[in-house]
Amino acid sequence: MPLDQAVNEIEGFLLREAEKDRARTRAEAFCAGLPWLTDTQRREVELRYCQDQRDTSRAYLERIATRSAALRTEYEGVYRALRRRLITGLLTGAVAVAALVAMTAVGWSTR
């Protein structure tokens, strides 16, 4: 497995675990505001809250991944167009300089 892929997988795992901890902490804080819940009800609410948070996070990350891919494609197209324009400009400038040098050389040789 390439190093970059391994690092990405480790990073993904750590991010998922951090998200689980954050959801668990938020669920506990939410349930703390509901003192009338029994222990069983509290566990059920925390479980459902964590599941909902996980689903929300997954959907959010999928939207980000989709948008990132779209932006990457868009930016690559813009980069290619700018690179073409730059190369065209450089070549045009080089041809103009070469033509100017050639005309100057012809002018000096006819004197």
Contacts in CASP RR format, 6 or more apart in sequence:
PFRMAT RR
TARGET T0000
AUTHOR 0000-0000-0000
METHOD contacts of the structure
MODEL  1
MPLDQAVNEIEGFLLREAEKDRARTRAEAFCAGLPWLTDTQRREVELRYC
QDQRDTSRAYLERIATRSAALRTEYEGVYRALRRRLITGLLTGAVAVAAL
VAMTAVGWSTR
19 53 0 8 1.000
19 54 0 8 1.000
19 57 0 8 1.000
20 50 0 8 1.000
20 54 0 8 1.000
22 53 0 8 1.000
23 49 0 8 1.000
23 50 0 8 1.000
23 53 0 8 1.000
23 54 0 8 1.000
23 57 0 8 1.000
24 46 0 8 1.000
24 50 0 8 1.000
26 49 0 8 1.000
26 53 0 8 1.000
27 45 0 8 1.000
27 46 0 8 1.000
27 49 0 8 1.000
27 50 0 8 1.000
27 53 0 8 1.000
28 46 0 8 1.000
30 45 0 8 1.000
30 46 0 8 1.000
30 49 0 8 1.000
31 37 0 8 1.000
31 42 0 8 1.000
31 45 0 8 1.000
31 46 0 8 1.000
31 49 0 8 1.000
34 42 0 8 1.000
34 45 0 8 1.000
37 45 0 8 1.000
END
